[in-house]
């Protein structure tokens, strides 16, 4: 394998690992944290009889809803004879870590926690084991019905004694039954539609059991990596014009395929292609990358390393001890943060990714003017100086959209930009929404925080203060009685929407992430 190819594969694998462990354990990495009592929120493939106990599931574009299958369709072009596709199905298998105390007669009894003579705490908790199965499909030999391979994992148990005979740790896994079928459908000379369908083929003993009861039979954070020898994948986000119709015919359920690896150094300007593809249960852009400044996994890979590192540094000694006892991966995170050199931490503060010149002020269109009392519009200190947020009030500020003041409670229609817009925003094009607040970014720009009208979780998002964010030029004003926009029901596109800006909306600053 050439060095360039090896580097690209390593880059894609790093992103795939971030997807695999994104929701494994969340800050503050302690068992007692409420968010770590409700885990495994996307890419979860459960037994079909449990998922469909109340009827079939509605397919979505990402895997934030429980399902029993995951279906990927993409286009690929053949570049030479003997071309083959390599498919890697990856997921986590749940593993229950049970701490057992030793009784005097040699027996053991399960306990929630146990402290050994050396002062080390041991906690019962749910861990997970990574699983991966690979299938190679020569396109010239692809059978009409596809090729199927088992991707499940066996049951198992391991026993680890604790020091001084205090007890033991028992790790138990239930059997996971699953299969993946890969089909290559010829569409024309040198063009194929590739289908990858992974199904949980097990049965829940009790379809009415709780979700926690059947998670041991599930595939968690399921995703697929596709690479090829002599093939080129077509972007489903930005396809070449010649393949637009075939791309519209691709159907993906509970997953979202994007091109992997580094973006090409130069393009023809007519769509994107690549030699790797990642089909993940969260929405990503083409060519997703782990920031080179990131020193390691934080299990919150869609968040900001600097913020998480700072928060981890601020944990008390007692909280760090609990986190270390919760999970070995959490212990490694704490050790890395505690020993992080200053120069490594300083790199987390930010980096310039582009040196594209800014448009001169005289050539820029006038920015929307925020309607506030005259006193609030006076010159104020820079945002990092004391008083920089004085006068900002997201709940009452308004911004002019086509001459109409828009603020909290206003109805708008969402019109995200075309190329360059966030992938999640594009799925909301044409939908109607209600503005919750007006936020002002540190660079002087303005964003509207909105909740989508027919989102069944809108009230919950409002309660948490987690919204979709759009610029004023990405919305149209609507009257209060305008009907909801057309489209399929909205499902949360990411298991954890962006965090509220530090300090809450009262500070009036938007953190810049869509």
Secondary structure, DSSP 4 states (H G I P E B T S, - for coil): --HHHHHHHHHHHHHHHHHHHTTTS-TT--TTSGGGGS---SS-B--HHHHTTTSPPPP-SSSSS-BSEEEEEEEEEE-STT-EEEEEEEEEEEEEEEEEEEPTTS-EEEESEEE-TTS-EEE-EEEEEEEEEEEEEEGGG--TT-EEEE--B--EEEEEEPGGGSEEEEEEE--B-EEEEEEEEEEETTEEEEEEEEEE----S-TTS-HHHHGGGSBEEEEEEEEEESEEEEPSSS--GGGHHHHHT---BS-EEEE-SSPPS---SS--EESEEEEESS---TT----TT--S--S-TTS-HHHHHHHHHTS-HHHHHHHHHH-HHHHHHHHHHHT--HHHHHHTT------PPPPPGGGSPPPPPEE--GGGGS----TTSTTTTTT--TTT-EEEETTEEEETT-EEEE---STTS-HHHHTTTT-EEEEEEEEEETTS-EEEEEEETT-TTHHHHHHHT--EEEEGGGEEEE-TTPPPPPSSPP--SSSSPPPPPTT-GGG-EE-S--
